[in-house]
């Protein structure tokens, strides 16, 4: 193989190979690459390193799936499936599609149990998905969401919800998760929030009877208010077809400017601009151990959390330049 030497000198022909033959003469071939060499004398380019053991990891993952050699907890949570399959999809949504600005991530406890209390909106509960996987990406902690029984009755969605760490909104199960040091995500507005019309956007609905406050007081864990701006605009619901909802057994049946008129295309959420803010934790450990049985304390804390989320929503709406950017 001829040695490749740099050639410089007067009378250099443009487009000619810079290489030198074994006899020391200038190569007569035309340069065929951007490096100025022909196919014979082209300098070896370092190959792009492949993902280390990517294929091996994929095959190992598939094998574990087929043989059942993976771990799940008592609630059916599958961390491996959540991190390797679901998280990349959710990451595209919150990083690229909705371009979420994350505020106050330092308020999420690095360890121990905590209750993340958020507003709920958007017709389809994408806000819960965004919060869950955003915390996983930025705080490296899994959020165990409390969901209504409808989510677990739906084909495919129910199994996926269980495997991604969600559990039925039952007090004892929720308490077990908090007591074991998990982050627990709750949406006190429930269907009243996620299914409200577009005309009532960013106006919080009633926070139930304060069951989430009783839960935090019993577990003596901090409460982190979460305010999500952007979810209200992804499916602007202009009408609730109650008859269709009753037929299908749903709490509401949304009619938007695009659904059902555009068929499946109407299911694509609009790329609104999101802001998710985690407020300062409200500590409960310094309260009386039996405070969860005091209706006045529960009512005051419920009202405090709701008011903080509402005020933060209004503030961030003023800071957002536009619905879409």
Residue, then its C-alpha position, 0 to 999 in steps of 0.5 A: x500500500x502506498x504511503x500517504x504523504x501531504x503534497x504542497x507546492x506550486x502549480x497544484x491542480x485543483x480537484x487533484x488527489x493530494x496523495x503520492x505514489x510509491x515512486x514519489x510522484x504526485x497521484x494523477x487521480x481526481x479527489x473523490x472526497x472532501x478530504x482531498x484524496x482519491x479512493x486509493x489514498x483516502x485517509x482512514x476515517x475513524x468509524x463512529x463508535x456504535x452504541x456499546x452492547x446495544x444489540x446485546x442489551x436489547x436481546x437480553x431485555x427481550x429474553x427477560x420479557x419472554x422468560x419472566x425474569x424481571x422484577x415487579x412489586x406488590x402493586x405490579x410496578x415494572x421499573x425496567x419496562x417503565x425506564x426502557x420502553x415508556x420513558x423514551x416515548x414520554x421524553x419525546x412528548x415533554x421535551x419536543x412536543x410540549x417543550x416543558x419548562x421545569x421550575x422548582x425541581x429542587x423542591x422534590x425531596x431527594x429521598x423519602x415519601x412525599x405527596x405531589x398534589x397537582x391540578x388536573x386538566x386537558x380532557x385526556x390526562x397527559x398532564x399526569x404522564x408528563x409530571x411522572x416522567x419529567x420527575x423521573x428524568x430530572x429528579x431520578x425518582x419514580x412517581x407512583x400515581x393514584x388513578x381511578x378505577x376506569x383507567x384499570x378497566x380499559x384494555x391495554x391501558x389498564x395493564x400499562x398503567x399498572x406496570x408503569x407504577x400507577x395504583x388504584x386510589x385507595x387510602x390503604x394502598x396509598x399509605x403503604x406507598x408513602x410509608x415505604x418512601x415513595x413519591x405519590x402523585x395525586x390529582x384531587x380534582x379528578x374527572x371534574x378537572x380533566x373533563x371540564x370545558x375549555x371556558x373554565x380553563x385554569x380554574x381549579x375545581x373542588x378538591x374533594x373532601x381532603x382525603x389526600x391531606x389526611x393521607x399526608x398527615x397520617x404518613x407525616x410526609x411533606x406535601x409538594x404543590x404542583x402547578x401545570x400550565x399548558x395541558x388545558x389547550x391540548x384538547x380544547x373541549x367545547x362540548x360534553x356529549x353526555x348521552x354518548x358518555x352514558x352509553x360508553x360508561x365514561x364520565x364525559x365524552x369530549x367534543x373538540x374543534x377537531x374530534x370527532x370531526x377529523x377521526x383519528x387525527x383529532x386525537x393528536x394533542x395540540x403542541x401547546x407550551x407547558x410550564x410545570x412548577x413544583x412549589x416549596x414543600x408543606x411540612x406535616x411532621x411537626x403537626x400532632x400525630x392525630x392531626x389527620x383526624x381533625x377536620x379543621x386542620x384537614x380543611x385548612x391544609x386543603x384550602x392552603x394547597x389549592x390556593x397555592x396551586x391556583x395562584x401559581x397557575x395565574x402567575x405562570x400564565x402571565x409569564x407565558x408569552x403564548x399558548x404555543x411558544 
